[in-house]
Amino acid sequence: MDEIVNRVANSSLVTIDLEDLYVEGSRSVVDISPWLLEGLILKEKEFRAYVAAHDWSQYQNHFVALHCSTDAIIPGWAYMLVTTAINPYANKVVVGDLETLETLLFEAQLENLPFEAYTDKPIIIKGCSNKPVPP
């Protein structure tokens, strides 16, 4: 009887498991729409008061996605103001949704991969079975 041989395990294939690149840590979303008049109009004085009064320490060591869930037009300075307030606590702040946050975290990890180690080698890219891997 012939012995069963795992040819994949014995091959020169190199496996890159994208889940190994997942950055551990809490993710949070900060939606600024509740700080807008009727969810649509940014009034600077009131907005600045909300930012000053908010407890940013709750985002200690979090990865934060900062966005507005309504169709309001938000000036760039508003996101900068919130980012400045949360930055002492959060590990990373991005303007966008959770998918944007995950994508940027993965891109940072990919930039640190030693790609030269994979030159002229057959590669299998594995991922998305237990942890979220962005497209």
C-alpha positions in Angstrom: 0.0 0.0 0.0 1.4 3.4 -0.9 2.2 5.9 1.8 0.2 9.2 1.8 2.6 12.0 1.4 1.7 15.7 2.0 3.4 17.2 -1.0 2.4 20.8 0.0 4.1 20.4 3.4 7.2 19.0 1.7 7.3 21.6 -1.1 9.2 24.9 -1.3 6.0 26.9 -0.9 6.2 29.8 1.5 3.0 30.6 3.4 2.2 34.1 4.5 -0.5 34.1 7.0 -2.2 37.5 7.0 -3.7 36.8 10.4 -0.1 36.9 11.8 -0.1 40.6 10.7 -3.2 41.4 12.7 -2.5 44.2 15.2 -4.0 43.2 18.6 -5.9 45.8 20.6 -9.3 47.4 21.1 -10.9 49.2 18.2 -13.3 52.1 18.7 -15.4 54.3 16.5 -15.9 58.0 17.4 -18.9 59.4 15.6 -19.0 63.2 15.8 -22.5 63.6 14.4 -24.1 63.9 17.9 -22.0 67.0 18.4 -23.6 68.7 15.4 -26.7 70.8 15.3 -29.4 68.3 14.1 -26.6 66.0 13.2 -25.7 68.2 10.2 -24.4 71.6 11.1 -21.1 72.2 12.9 -21.3 75.2 15.2 -17.7 75.9 16.1 -18.2 77.1 19.7 -20.5 74.2 20.7 -18.3 71.7 18.8 -15.2 72.9 20.7 -17.1 72.6 24.0 -18.1 69.0 23.2 -14.5 68.1 22.4 -13.2 69.8 25.6 -15.8 68.1 27.8 -15.5 64.6 26.4 -13.7 61.9 28.4 -11.0 60.9 26.0 -9.3 58.6 28.5 -11.8 55.9 27.7 -9.8 55.4 24.4 -6.6 54.6 26.3 -4.6 52.2 24.1 -7.4 51.9 21.5 -7.2 52.1 17.7 -9.8 54.7 16.8 -11.8 55.4 13.7 -13.1 58.9 13.7 -16.0 59.7 11.4 -19.4 61.4 10.9 -22.3 59.0 10.3 -24.4 61.8 8.7 -24.0 63.5 5.3 -22.7 66.7 7.0 -19.8 68.5 5.5 -17.1 68.6 8.1 -14.2 71.0 7.8 -10.8 69.4 8.2 -10.0 71.4 11.3 -12.8 69.6 13.2 -11.2 66.2 12.7 -7.8 67.7 13.6 -9.2 69.1 16.8 -10.7 65.8 17.8 -7.5 63.9 16.9 -5.4 66.3 19.0 -7.7 65.7 22.0 -7.6 61.9 21.6 -4.0 61.4 20.5 -2.5 61.3 24.1 -4.6 58.2 24.8 -5.1 56.3 21.5 -2.5 54.1 19.8 -3.7 55.3 16.4 -6.4 57.6 15.1 -7.7 57.6 11.5 -10.5 59.5 9.8 -12.8 56.9 8.4 -14.7 53.8 9.4 -13.4 50.5 11.0 -12.6 49.1 7.6 -10.3 52.1 6.9 -8.7 51.6 10.2 -8.0 47.9 9.7 -6.7 48.6 6.2 -4.2 51.2 7.5 -3.1 48.9 10.3 -2.5 46.0 7.9 -0.7 48.3 5.4 1.7 49.4 8.1 2.4 45.8 9.0 2.9 44.9 5.3 5.5 47.7 4.9 7.6 45.9 7.5 7.6 42.5 5.8 10.9 41.3 4.5 9.8 41.0 0.8 13.3 40.1 -0.4 13.0 36.8 1.5 10.2 35.8 -0.8 12.0 36.6 -4.1 11.7 33.8 -6.7 9.7 31.6 -4.3 6.2 30.2 -4.7 4.0 31.8 -2.1 0.6 31.0 -0.6 -1.2 33.9 1.0 -3.5 32.6 3.7 -5.9 34.6 5.8 -9.4 35.6 6.9 -10.4 32.5 8.9 -10.3 33.8 12.5 -9.4 37.5 12.4 -10.7 40.2 10.1 -8.4 40.8 7.2 -9.3 43.8 4.9 -9.5 43.2 1.2 
